[in-house]
Amino acid sequence: MRCGHCTAAITKKIAALDTSASVSANLDSRTVDVDTSCTISSVVEAIKISGYAAEPISS
């Protein structure tokens, strides 16, 4: 994740899972904070489907 396009792709994929999800990205640390009712595994899978590596750092 290096730019706004990356952030937008991830946000769009997560929004497809949960339209009320809140997504904030930190390009410096290459992390995404997601507030959603979806499971962690479904969020990780959505990010991977978007073409980015993903693993949860907290639950």
PyMOL CGO cylinders between C-alpha atoms (Angstrom):
from pymol import cmd
from pymol.cgo import CYLINDER

trace = [
    CYLINDER, 0.00, 0.00, 0.00, 1.79, 3.05, -1.24, 0.3, 1, 1, 1, 1, 1, 1,
    CYLINDER, 1.79, 3.05, -1.24, -0.72, 5.61, -2.48, 0.3, 1, 1, 1, 1, 1, 1,
    CYLINDER, -0.72, 5.61, -2.48, -4.27, 6.90, -2.44, 0.3, 1, 1, 1, 1, 1, 1,
    CYLINDER, -4.27, 6.90, -2.44, -5.23, 4.45, -5.19, 0.3, 1, 1, 1, 1, 1, 1,
    CYLINDER, -5.23, 4.45, -5.19, -4.19, 1.56, -2.95, 0.3, 1, 1, 1, 1, 1, 1,
    CYLINDER, -4.19, 1.56, -2.95, -6.20, 2.97, -0.07, 0.3, 1, 1, 1, 1, 1, 1,
    CYLINDER, -6.20, 2.97, -0.07, -9.23, 3.49, -2.31, 0.3, 1, 1, 1, 1, 1, 1,
    CYLINDER, -9.23, 3.49, -2.31, -9.08, -0.09, -3.63, 0.3, 1, 1, 1, 1, 1, 1,
    CYLINDER, -9.08, -0.09, -3.63, -8.97, -1.52, -0.11, 0.3, 1, 1, 1, 1, 1, 1,
    CYLINDER, -8.97, -1.52, -0.11, -11.70, 0.81, 1.16, 0.3, 1, 1, 1, 1, 1, 1,
    CYLINDER, -11.70, 0.81, 1.16, -13.96, -0.09, -1.77, 0.3, 1, 1, 1, 1, 1, 1,
    CYLINDER, -13.96, -0.09, -1.77, -13.53, -3.84, -1.18, 0.3, 1, 1, 1, 1, 1, 1,
    CYLINDER, -13.53, -3.84, -1.18, -14.25, -3.51, 2.55, 0.3, 1, 1, 1, 1, 1, 1,
    CYLINDER, -14.25, -3.51, 2.55, -17.27, -1.28, 1.86, 0.3, 1, 1, 1, 1, 1, 1,
    CYLINDER, -17.27, -1.28, 1.86, -18.63, -4.06, -0.35, 0.3, 1, 1, 1, 1, 1, 1,
    CYLINDER, -18.63, -4.06, -0.35, -18.65, -6.26, 2.77, 0.3, 1, 1, 1, 1, 1, 1,
    CYLINDER, -18.65, -6.26, 2.77, -20.03, -3.62, 5.14, 0.3, 1, 1, 1, 1, 1, 1,
    CYLINDER, -20.03, -3.62, 5.14, -21.33, -0.29, 3.87, 0.3, 1, 1, 1, 1, 1, 1,
    CYLINDER, -21.33, -0.29, 3.87, -21.08, 1.21, 7.36, 0.3, 1, 1, 1, 1, 1, 1,
    CYLINDER, -21.08, 1.21, 7.36, -17.44, 0.19, 7.86, 0.3, 1, 1, 1, 1, 1, 1,
    CYLINDER, -17.44, 0.19, 7.86, -14.94, 2.88, 8.76, 0.3, 1, 1, 1, 1, 1, 1,
    CYLINDER, -14.94, 2.88, 8.76, -11.53, 2.53, 7.11, 0.3, 1, 1, 1, 1, 1, 1,
    CYLINDER, -11.53, 2.53, 7.11, -8.49, 4.66, 7.80, 0.3, 1, 1, 1, 1, 1, 1,
    CYLINDER, -8.49, 4.66, 7.80, -5.12, 4.01, 6.22, 0.3, 1, 1, 1, 1, 1, 1,
    CYLINDER, -5.12, 4.01, 6.22, -1.63, 5.00, 7.28, 0.3, 1, 1, 1, 1, 1, 1,
    CYLINDER, -1.63, 5.00, 7.28, 0.61, 4.99, 4.23, 0.3, 1, 1, 1, 1, 1, 1,
    CYLINDER, 0.61, 4.99, 4.23, 3.78, 5.50, 6.29, 0.3, 1, 1, 1, 1, 1, 1,
    CYLINDER, 3.78, 5.50, 6.29, 3.26, 2.33, 8.31, 0.3, 1, 1, 1, 1, 1, 1,
    CYLINDER, 3.26, 2.33, 8.31, 1.30, 0.60, 5.53, 0.3, 1, 1, 1, 1, 1, 1,
    CYLINDER, 1.30, 0.60, 5.53, -1.51, -0.29, 7.89, 0.3, 1, 1, 1, 1, 1, 1,
    CYLINDER, -1.51, -0.29, 7.89, -5.27, -0.05, 7.72, 0.3, 1, 1, 1, 1, 1, 1,
    CYLINDER, -5.27, -0.05, 7.72, -7.56, 0.39, 10.71, 0.3, 1, 1, 1, 1, 1, 1,
    CYLINDER, -7.56, 0.39, 10.71, -11.03, -1.00, 10.08, 0.3, 1, 1, 1, 1, 1, 1,
    CYLINDER, -11.03, -1.00, 10.08, -14.08, -0.56, 12.29, 0.3, 1, 1, 1, 1, 1, 1,
    CYLINDER, -14.08, -0.56, 12.29, -16.68, -3.04, 11.07, 0.3, 1, 1, 1, 1, 1, 1,
    CYLINDER, -16.68, -3.04, 11.07, -19.12, -5.69, 12.17, 0.3, 1, 1, 1, 1, 1, 1,
    CYLINDER, -19.12, -5.69, 12.17, -17.44, -8.16, 9.79, 0.3, 1, 1, 1, 1, 1, 1,
    CYLINDER, -17.44, -8.16, 9.79, -15.04, -10.80, 11.01, 0.3, 1, 1, 1, 1, 1, 1,
    CYLINDER, -15.04, -10.80, 11.01, -11.32, -10.17, 10.94, 0.3, 1, 1, 1, 1, 1, 1,
    CYLINDER, -11.32, -10.17, 10.94, -10.84, -13.05, 8.54, 0.3, 1, 1, 1, 1, 1, 1,
    CYLINDER, -10.84, -13.05, 8.54, -13.33, -11.59, 6.04, 0.3, 1, 1, 1, 1, 1, 1,
    CYLINDER, -13.33, -11.59, 6.04, -11.59, -8.19, 6.17, 0.3, 1, 1, 1, 1, 1, 1,
    CYLINDER, -11.59, -8.19, 6.17, -8.18, -9.82, 5.67, 0.3, 1, 1, 1, 1, 1, 1,
    CYLINDER, -8.18, -9.82, 5.67, -9.55, -11.81, 2.73, 0.3, 1, 1, 1, 1, 1, 1,
    CYLINDER, -9.55, -11.81, 2.73, -11.05, -8.67, 1.17, 0.3, 1, 1, 1, 1, 1, 1,
    CYLINDER, -11.05, -8.67, 1.17, -7.69, -6.90, 1.38, 0.3, 1, 1, 1, 1, 1, 1,
    CYLINDER, -7.69, -6.90, 1.38, -5.93, -9.90, -0.16, 0.3, 1, 1, 1, 1, 1, 1,
    CYLINDER, -5.93, -9.90, -0.16, -8.49, -10.03, -2.98, 0.3, 1, 1, 1, 1, 1, 1,
    CYLINDER, -8.49, -10.03, -2.98, -7.69, -6.36, -3.61, 0.3, 1, 1, 1, 1, 1, 1,
    CYLINDER, -7.69, -6.36, -3.61, -4.11, -7.45, -4.31, 0.3, 1, 1, 1, 1, 1, 1,
    CYLINDER, -4.11, -7.45, -4.31, -2.40, -6.55, -1.05, 0.3, 1, 1, 1, 1, 1, 1,
    CYLINDER, -2.40, -6.55, -1.05, -0.78, -8.60, 1.67, 0.3, 1, 1, 1, 1, 1, 1,
    CYLINDER, -0.78, -8.60, 1.67, -2.76, -8.61, 4.90, 0.3, 1, 1, 1, 1, 1, 1,
    CYLINDER, -2.76, -8.61, 4.90, -2.60, -9.99, 8.37, 0.3, 1, 1, 1, 1, 1, 1,
    CYLINDER, -2.60, -9.99, 8.37, -4.37, -8.85, 11.52, 0.3, 1, 1, 1, 1, 1, 1,
    CYLINDER, -4.37, -8.85, 11.52, -2.23, -7.01, 14.06, 0.3, 1, 1, 1, 1, 1, 1,
    CYLINDER, -2.23, -7.01, 14.06, -4.94, -6.99, 16.76, 0.3, 1, 1, 1, 1, 1, 1,
    CYLINDER, -4.94, -6.99, 16.76, -8.38, -8.41, 17.30, 0.3, 1, 1, 1, 1, 1, 1,
]
cmd.load_cgo(trace, "trace")
